[in-house]
Amino acid sequence: MSTTDTRVPDVDAPAGGGAGDRPALSRCIAVPADRFAADIWGRRALLSPAAELGRGFDDLLTADAVDELLADRALRTPFIRMAKEGTVLPQSAYTAPGGFGAEIADQVSTDRVLAEFAAGATIVLQGLHRTWQPLRDFSRQLILDLGHPVQINAYITPAQSRGFDPHYDVHDVFVLQISGEKRWVVHEPVRDHPFADEPWSQHAAAVGARAAEAPAIETVLRPGDALYLPSGWIHSAVAQGGTTVHITVGMPAFTLADVGRDLIAAALRDDALREPLPIGVDIGDPRQLADAVRRAADALVAALSGEQDPSRAAEVLGRRLTRMSRPEPVRPLATVDAPAALDPAARVRWRHGLRARVAVSAAEVAIGLGDRTVRLPLQTADAITALEAGGGAAAGALPGLDEHDSLVVTRRLVREGVLLLDA
């Protein structure tokens, strides 16, 4: 049982409320999504029992799926690693060449994985948001729900075994229990919201001391239970009884520091900061740099104190999120063949997770795709706006276009990977 009730009291909305608004997020929390966003996100842990969530997570991953990934999907490092009693095993302990025509030595060896797992090692399947379709789809929706990047690992631990010592993560996490039971011990942080370059090992003594104190949460997670931990919260887990499988959803949230970094980058181009340092200055002497430091600080404060246009930060962070996540994949062969035989009644939709920049000018509609821009006539504006907003349409009946023009535009956007045929 939890020694601290981390759930929000007096919630009068249905458990996990707002599922239609943030469906992936609402699967992971036993409170309304807006309450989670306002009161819990980044602030405190949340334990959500299966009975309050209303459904399990075995549509996302199962023990059989783990075996399929290990035995049939030809995984390579870094999509797998193993650990035992706090120590990460060398790759050679669970990988080997794949035989003639596949001699690269970093491929999963099921024989070696079996031997290490039977001896008590934890299997970590990494990057499942890339390699397993149900989790790929779930992560894509969760990114839309959160506005932050997402990555997913699975931890498979044999009975009575511990994979890692008490530690903290430098990103927020959801722990989703798939099968088996695992005892979790959670402590409040010694470092609030650590940055990516501040791993727990830098504070190992403080983490160890905090882990020796009374926990904030001590509980056994059972299938369908979920646990949210903000970055910095210390945790460890031990399997109970039999093999246990859980998913860890990592969420490296964008921070005010990310916004500030972009503001400073713009401020550094201010004219007041272009003046060169004097000839003969000893840049290793703090006394000689004192005046330059003061003047630079004054210039930065002046540049930052003016009214700031948020469009630059939006553009920079948008590009970063695009780099850190991937849209729904396309099928190259089918995509090349589909446009020629496109039926006017076929349904098409915007590609899920595609972060395109749509700009409508007096002359055209431009769809920015990062590496290229798709330009279309202005009369397509209504169609593109409706499709981007999430509404599907018949290939021959895009809003504002006749059948001929609609099919021309649809073929172009399918070929460009902007639209997909709705199965």
N, C-alpha and C positions, 0 to 999 in steps of 0.2 A: 504493500500500500504506500501511497505517497505520504510523506511526513509533512508536506506543505500542499494545501489545496491550490493548485495553480490554475484551476478553471475560473472563468469569470462568473461571479455570482449573479443571481437575479436576472438571468437572461430569459426574456419573455418570448423571443422568436424561436422558431423550430431549430433543433440541433443542426449545425452545419448550414444555417440559413443562407439564402442568397445563392443557392446552387445554380440557378439559371444565369446569374450574373457572373460568377466565378466558379464554374463547375469543377475544375481540377482542384483548386484550393479548398473548396467546400468538402471534398472527399476526405481531406486530411485533418479537419478541425471540427470539434463538437460545439462550436459557437458560431454565431452569424459572421459572415465574411467581413462585414463592415466593422463589427466589434473587434474582430481579430486585428484588422488593419489599424484601428484607433488605439487599442489598449494593450496588445500583446506583441505585435511584430517588432522585433528588435529589442524588446523590453524584458520579457520573462518567458519561462518555459510553460508549455501547455501539454497536459496529458489528456488524450481523447480516447476513452474506452470504446471498444467495438459496439457495445450496446447503444451508445449514443451516436455513433456514426451511421449505423443502419446498413452497412454493406462492408464486405471484406475487400481484399486487394488481390485475390487470386486470379482476377482477370488480367492483372498486370504482369504477374510472374508466379511460377509454381516451382516445386522441387523438380518435376519432370522437365520443365523448361530449362532449369539450370543444367540438368544432365544433357539435354539437347545442345545447349550452347557449348558445353565442354566436349561432348563426343562428336558432334556433327557439324559445327560451324567453323572449324579450323581457326579458332581464336589464336592471336599472337599477343605478346606483350606490346604495349602496356595495358591491354584489355583484361589481363589477369595478373594477380599477384597473390602470394600466400604469406600468412603470418602465424606465429605461434608464441603464446605467452609474452606478448609485447615486442617480439623481434620479427622483422620482415625477413623472409627466407630468400636466399639467392635465387635468381631466375633459373639457374641450372638444376635446382631441386624439383622443378615442375614443368620444365620445357625440354624440347629435344628437336632435332631435325625431323622432317616429315617424310623422309625417304626420297627415292629417285624423282627428280623433277621438282622437289620441294625441300631442298637441303638446308634452308635457313633455319638456324638452331633455336629461334625464339618462339616456336610453335608449342601449343599445349600438348603435353604428353599425358594422356589419360592414365597410363600406368603409374607415372610418378605422382600425379595429383592424387590418385587413389591411395598410394602408400603414405603420402604426407597427411592426407585428410584422416585416414584411419589412425594415424599416430597423434592426432589432436590438432592439426593445423587448420586455420580458418582460410577458406577460399574467398577472395575478393574479386568479383567481376566488375570491372570498371568501364565507364562510358556506355552503359546500357541504353542511354538515350540516343545512341548511335547504332547499336547492334541488335536491339530487340524491339520489334515494331510496336507492341502495345505500350511500352515505356517511351518509345519515340513519340507516339501520338500524345500520350499523357504529358510528357515534358513540354511539347509544343504548346498545348493548351495552358499549362501552368505558367509558362513564360508570358503568354497573353494576359493571364489573370494577375500576375505579380508586376510585370514591367521590368523584371530583373532576370539575369541569366539563370539557367538551371542545368545541373548535371546529375546523373543517377548512377550509383553503384549498388551492388548486392553483396551481402556478407552471409556466408554459409559456414556455420560453426558446428562442429561435432559436440556431443554431450559433454557437459561439465568442463568445457574448454573456454579459454579467454584469448581473444585475438590481439588486443592492444591494451596497454596500461592506461590508467586515467590520463586524459588529455583533453584539449579543446580543439575545435576546428576554427579556422579563420573565415568561415562563412556560416550562415544560418543553415539548419538542416531540419527536414522531416524524417523521422524514422517510422517506416510502415512495416508492421509485422506480418509476414506472409504465412509462415508455418512454424510449428514448434513454439517453445517458450524461452524467453531470455530475461534474466534479471538485470535491470539497469539501475545504476547508482549515479545520481546527478547532483553536482554542486554548483553554486553560484560562481561567477567568474573572478579571477584575480586580475584580469585585463579586459576591460570593457571594449567590445567591438575591435578586436585586434585586426591590424592590416595584414595583407597577404605576406609581407616580409617580417611578421612578428609571430612565428610559430610557437607552439606551446613549449618546445624544447628550450627556448630562450628564457623561460620562466619555470623550469622543471622543479626547482626546489619549492617555489610558491605553490605550484600545482599539486605537488605531493603533500604539502602541508594542508592545503584546503581539502584534499581528498580524504585526509584523516579526520576531518571534522564531521559533524552530523550533516547528512545530505539534505538537499532541498526536496529531492524526489528519490524514493527507493521503491521500485515496483517491478513486477514481472509482466512483460509484454506478451500477450497471447494473440493468436491470429485475429486480424482485423483491428487491433489497437494501433494508435498512432501517437507519436511524441514529437513535439516541436521544441527545438533548442536554438536560441539565438547564438550568434557567433560568440566565442569566448566561454560558454558554459561548459564546465568540466564533466566528463562522463566516462564510464566504462561499463562493460556488459559481459555476462557469463551465461553460456547456454545451460538450460535446465533439462534434465531427462534425456531427450533425444536430439537429433539434428535440428537446428533452427535456421530459418532463412528470413532475412529482413532486407528491405530496401532502404538506402539512405539517399535522400534527395538533397543535394547541396545547392544552396542559393547564394552565390557571391554578390550580395546586394551592392548596387551603386550607392555612393555616400556623398555627403556634402563636400568631402575632400575632392571627389571627382569633379564636382561642379566648380569648386574653388580652383582646382588645377587648370581648368579651361579658362576661367576668368583671369588668372595670373598670366597664362600664356598670351592672352590678348593684351593685357596691360604691359607686358614686357616690350611690346612694339611701340610704346608711347615715345614721342619725340624727346622727352626729357631724359630718357634713359639711353640715348644714342651717343652721348658725349664720351669720348675715350678717356681712360685714366691717364694721368700726367706721365710724361717721359721720366724715366728714372725711378718710378715708384717700386718699392720692394714689396711685391705681392705676398711675401711670406711674413711681413711685419704687421701685426694687427694695428699698431699705432698709426702707421701710414695709411691704412685702409679705413680708419675710423670715420673720416669725413665722407669718403665714398659710400660707406655703408649707410650713414645717416641720410645722405642726399638720395640714394637709391630707394631707401625705405620711404622717405617723404614723397618721392615721385610715384611709387607704387600705391601709396595711400591715396594720393590725389587722383591717380588714374582709376582706382577702384571705387572711389567715393562718388563718382558720377553715376548717372542712371545707366543701368546695365541692360543690354538687349539679350533676353534669354534665348534668342534664336540660335546663337552660336553654340551654347551649351547643348541645346536640343539636337543640333546637327551632329556634334562630336559624340555625345552619348548614344545617339541613334546609330551612328556608324559602328561604335564599339559593341553595342548589343547585337548588331547584324553579324559582326565578326565572331562573336561568342556563341551564336546559336545558328541553327540551320533551318531553312524552311522545309516543308514537306518535299520529299524527294520526287524527282520525275523519272519516268521510265524511258530512256533514250530511244530504244527501237520503236516502241509503241507511239511515242510522241512524233517521231519523224513520219510514221505511216498514217497517223490519225487524221491530220488536216485534209488530205486529199479525198478521203471518203466520209467527211463530216456530214452527218444528217442534220438538216435544219432543226429537227425536234430534239436533238441530243442536248442534254443539260451540261452547262459548263459553270465553273465557279473559280473565284480567286484562289490561288495556291495558298494553302494554310501556312501561316508563319512567314510569308514573304513580306519583308519590310521594304516596300518600294516608296519612292517619293514621287507623288503625282502633282504636277504643276500645270495649271491651265492658264494660258496666256491669250492674248488677242488673236494669235495666229495658229496655235496648236495645243495639243495635250502631250506633255512630256512625262514619261514614266522612267524615273531614275532607278536603275538596278545595281548601282555600285560600280560594276565594271563596264557598264554601257547604258545608253539611254534609248528607249523606244519612243519614237515620235509619231504621233497620229494626228489626223485632221481635227480641227476644232469641233466639228459636229459629233465627234465621239465622246465629248465631255460627259454627257448624261450617262452614257453606258459605262464608262470607266468609273465614274463616281459611284454608281450603283453597285458595280461588281466589287470594287474595293471595300465598300461598306459591308460586304458579306452576303449580298443577295445573289443567288444563282439565277441563271437565265437560260432560255433556249438559244442554241447557237445561231439560229436564224431570226431571233427576235430580241436582240439587245435593245435596251431603251433608247428611243430617239433615232433608230436606224431602220431602213427597209431590209428585207430579207437578204438581198444581194450584198449590201454594204456590211450588214451584220455578219454574214459568213466570212467576208474578206477580213474583217477585224478579228473575228474569233480565230480563224486559221493563223493569223499573224501572232496573236497573243498566246495561243497554244504552242506554236513553234518556238516562241521566245521564253517559254516556261513561266509565263505570268498566269495563264489560265490552265486548269486541268479539267478533263472530262469527268463529270460526276458519275461514279459507278452506280 
